[in-house]
Amino acid sequence: MEIVSNVQEIKALIKAFRTKNPTAKIGFVPTMGALHEGHLSLIQTAKKQADFVVVSIFVNPTQFNDDSDLEKYPRTLEADISLLQKNLCDAVFAPSESEIYPFKNRAYEIDLGGLDKVLEGKYRPGHFEGVCMVVERLFEIVEPDIAFFGIKDFQQVAIIKHMVKKRGIDVEIVPCPIKRDDFGLALSSRNMLLTPEQKIEALILFKTLSKGKELFFKGESAEKIRVEMLKIFKSSSLRLEYVEIVDNVSLKSVDKIHENCSICIAAYCGEIRLIDNIQLALSN
Ligand code: AMP
């Protein structure tokens, strides 16, 4: 496994591989590090579908709308690298901020067709522009054939798909299922910041989502499901930001629930903001 921090080097590495293997597929898994089994599951999927897998580790400042969140974000590069060494990716790209954003007065604009105005977008202004900015830059550097993103960040997947279409970037976006711990908590780098007690309290997210899905299969209306989910959530000490039943394509809240919907939730567990979702059509 090659470990590279510089743009020219990673480009050269990929170019050399492509020259030797002209029909090979380059797979790409962008991350912000503090790696866990969720990230590793993306890499395993990438290994099955691509011939050369690049994992990037970069805590992207432009997607943080809260300075203290950026400051607190866990950074565990050494541990990440040793984990990757055991998980067979081909190259790790761990650049500095100046490699990714060489120009100080960086400007970035993209019309996300309103997908960025709902769910997370309402609470994290500018977040998705920041995500698109870094992913577009990383795609420009790595030029992957296939890129892997977790449905854990459900809205992000929809927005990245929109972005590549809009920009005409020739890359296949593969959504990957959510990895949870044995009790149902969606794995997240931010979970490292939770106390053991908070990790138990945070299970309310998945409990609320699971109840919503159960009621959907019992034929209950969106309105009734919302009421019941709120009742369950209220039993916890977490501070709810939103729980919404949305259409998978428009990401808008629905009046009539159907199979192509997801239930999305965001809440604070102490100071730590957690998100999760459940797809009504999938068995997650
Ligand atoms: P992050 O490092 O949080 O930016 O995540 C990097 C990638 O891993 C994103 O595509 C995430 O959606 C994905 N990811 C994060 N947590 C999970 C999880 N629990 N299961 C599956 N994928 C995940």
Boltz pocket constraint, residues with backbone or C-beta under 6 A from the ligand:
constraints:
  - pocket:
      binder: B
      contacts: [[A, 30], [A, 31], [A, 32], [A, 33], [A, 37], [A, 38], [A, 39], [A, 41], [A, 42], [A, 148], [A, 149], [A, 150], [A, 151], [A, 152], [A, 153], [A, 176], [A, 177], [A, 178], [A, 179], [A, 180], [A, 186], [A, 187], [A, 188], [A, 189]]
      max_distance: 6.0
